[in-house]
């Protein structure tokens, strides 16, 4: 029987403390801010799953679309993006009700599982407890990862399947059934999480793996796993409109996408000085196999580093350059950074401690070198209390947790819940999907495409930021307001004391605000249709 002191020590072991901290950071105040546009897309489709059993874009009142109606077929069946995140959110709703907390909880728990799996992968496969703890702590304190893992979207799901595949790759999948099965399933499920992540991760990982570990890819077992994975993803290849999206590829933007993705990597994931150190350390690898490290841990780090580069090169082919497509690599980066910190510690303890402090509690090592080189990337409307500036990210994160942010979508939701009447029609140029999820009204406009309203909308929200479609033309909702409505004569303008912030609770580190801006961009203006007796001639 275990001694009481041993049980206490296990309860307060470092990994338990790290997981407890991660659980707090991921779960506390999870529902303080409502779904923003992209989250509401997933949540709305998940709500329809509970009603129809499959993700339909139309529920009898509203249409869910951000691509001008390209996402669904004639029966409104969703065919634009994979369904796994939708069913995960639907499971949360089934268990806990149609709430913000229920929609985000499964994904936050998967983020917590990522922290544990980072520890387990390193500890089990390389036997280095300190490296494992350091990597888990770095992921726990990665504010961009925390923000994405708290979203009702595929981000933490993709990171989890990436880690499961890496874990089982390091197991004896060549001869054992269970690791081979889990490797196959994790890769296949990654496709149904987001097929862009699947192609950008699996193809580079496979090619780099063969190059670095040629003896660990037996032909027969490799062929069986590849064929099994293909069988898993074939239904999705037929169902989802991948070909239609691939036609959007624009070769002209590839150099710009490469530049932006590497900036994202250096600003938020692996600091430029550390990337430069690793590049110098492995410089011989690029022209001779003799440069490949012999030590298993370092060889695995090289493997992960090349996977990241391969991901970025593949992602640059996609038309939209978005930081969210790198989120599945945050755990990979944490493993790399943990290894670097341990090397610094073993070389000179003070340097290891200082490096750990810089990486855990500041973003200075990420951003200051980029500022020195004048290559930092910042949107025009970012401010000094955002992650795109040198800061203490956890301090900003905790400030939001304990001082809830005045979210723009929450303000719109509360306004229409209080002011709109049953049967009212709302037209908005953006933010239509959160209103659809949280209110009972018909909401048109947004990025849905052509507007064919049978009557004038009772409410009009013309957002401050003007939005354009993929063809760089003005969105149909913007054109409808300008060409078909007379706001000056037919509507009463109601100016409200809120900032018309572009997105709301968007996790992207370039756009996420933890505290309100000192100088708001513009106030919200909502237009209410005048009744005949109030009409101004």
LINPE-V406762 format. One line per field, one symbol per residue. burial: + if it has 16 or more other C-alpha atoms within 10 Angstrom, else -. Layout:
burial->???
This chain:
burial->--------------+--++--++-+++--++++++++++++++++++++----++++++--+++++-+++++---+++++++++++++++++++---++++++++++++++++++++++++++------++++++++++++++++++++++++++++++++++++++++++-++----++-+++++++++++++++++++++-++--++--+------------+---+--++--++--+++-----------+--++-+++++++++++++-++--+-------------++---+--++++++++++++++++++++-++++++++++++++++++++++-++-----++--++--++++++++++++-----++----++-++++++++++-++--++---+++++++++--++--+----++++++++++++++-++++++++++-------++++++++--+-------++++-++-----+--++++----++++++++++++++++++++------+++++++-------
